[in-house]
Amino acid sequence: MGLMLMTGVSGPLMDTFFLGGNFGRREVVATKATCQVASHFVKLIYFGGIIDQAATLDPVLAAVAVAASMLGTTLARRILEAMSDAQFRTWANRLITTVACYYILYGSWLLLARAVRLRPDVRGGGAMA
């Protein structure tokens, strides 16, 4: 729960953890959903007490978020029911790997861009801006 609260990027780690167990696809999704609800509830309480602007939520944005989550849940259920447990594990692992590769490449790109930007200028001897 600490990782979920402090980082906000525990989803792929949770996916990998639950996929390693002996759960079916419905159990994996239900267990992860329960963990996500608990995590978001704790974050709402924790960060809501710190931030004054927590009560200033745009009602249109909130309505769009609720509608999008309902649509996503409805469409995802159809996909989940059409898959076997083996297909679910295969596609879940592919998605986790794709997301992980993206973040590794993006992080590497950011580090490379920073290294190039901070490299001393050969002509002037100072750091480049």
ZAMARGU-4260 file (C-alpha; in steps of 0.2 Angstrom, whole numbers, plus 5000, padded with zeros to 4 digits):
<rodrens>
0) 5000/5000/5000 | 5015/5012/5003 | 5021/5010/4986 | 5003/5013/4979 | 5002/5029/4990
5) 5018/5037/4987 | 5022/5033/4969 | 5006/5031/4959 | 5014/5019/4947 | 5011/5003/4955
10) 4998/4996/4943 | 5011/4987/4932 | 5019/4979/4947 | 5002/4974/4954 | 4998/4966/4937
15) 5014/4956/4937 | 5011/4951/4955 | 4993/4945/4952 | 4997/4937/4935 | 5010/4926/4944
20) 4997/4919/4955 | 4984/4905/4952 | 4970/4917/4948 | 4958/4916/4933 | 4956/4932/4923
25) 4940/4938/4932 | 4949/4936/4949 | 4964/4945/4943 | 4954/4960/4937 | 4942/4960/4952
30) 4957/4959/4965 | 4967/4973/4956 | 4951/4984/4955 | 4949/4981/4974 | 4967/4986/4977
35) 4965/5002/4965 | 4949/5007/4974 | 4957/5006/4991 | 4973/5015/4985 | 4963/5029/4977
40) 4952/5031/4993 | 4968/5032/5004 | 4976/5045/4992 | 4960/5055/4992 | 4960/5056/5011
45) 4979/5058/5013 | 4982/5071/4999 | 4965/5079/5001 | 4970/5084/5019 | 4986/5092/5012
50) 4979/5102/4997 | 4967/5116/4999 | 4961/5115/4981 | 4954/5097/4983 | 4937/5104/4985
55) 4938/5114/4969 | 4933/5101/4956 | 4926/5106/4940 | 4909/5097/4939 | 4910/5095/4920
60) 4927/5086/4921 | 4920/5075/4935 | 4905/5070/4924 | 4917/5066/4909 | 4928/5056/4920
65) 4913/5046/4927 | 4906/5043/4910 | 4923/5038/4903 | 4926/5025/4917 | 4908/5018/4915
70) 4911/5016/4896 | 4928/5009/4899 | 4921/4996/4911 | 4907/4991/4899 | 4918/4989/4884
75) 4932/4980/4894 | 4919/4967/4901 | 4915/4962/4883 | 4933/4960/4879 | 4937/4950/4895
80) 4922/4938/4893 | 4928/4935/4875 | 4946/4929/4881 | 4951/4913/4889 | 4963/4914/4904
85) 4978/4910/4893 | 4974/4924/4881 | 4971/4936/4895 | 4988/4932/4903 | 4997/4933/4886
90) 4989/4950/4882 | 4992/4957/4899 | 5010/4952/4899 | 5012/4960/4882 | 5004/4976/4888
95) 5014/4977/4903 | 5030/4974/4893 | 5025/4987/4881 | 5022/5000/4894 | 5038/4995/4903
100) 5048/4997/4887 | 5040/5014/4883 | 5045/5021/4900 | 5063/5014/4899 | 5065/5022/4882
105) 5057/5038/4887 | 5068/5039/4903 | 5083/5035/4893 | 5079/5049/4880 | 5077/5061/4894
110) 5093/5056/4902 | 5102/5057/4885 | 5094/5074/4882 | 5100/5081/4899 | 5117/5074/4896
115) 5119/5082/4880 | 5112/5099/4886 | 5124/5099/4901 | 5139/5094/4891 | 5153/5107/4891
120) 5155/5117/4876 | 5171/5112/4867 | 5174/5130/4860 | 5170/5140/4875 | 5174/5128/4889
125) 5157/5132/4898 | 5141/5123/4900 | 5129/5124/4886 | 5112/5132/4890
</rodrens>
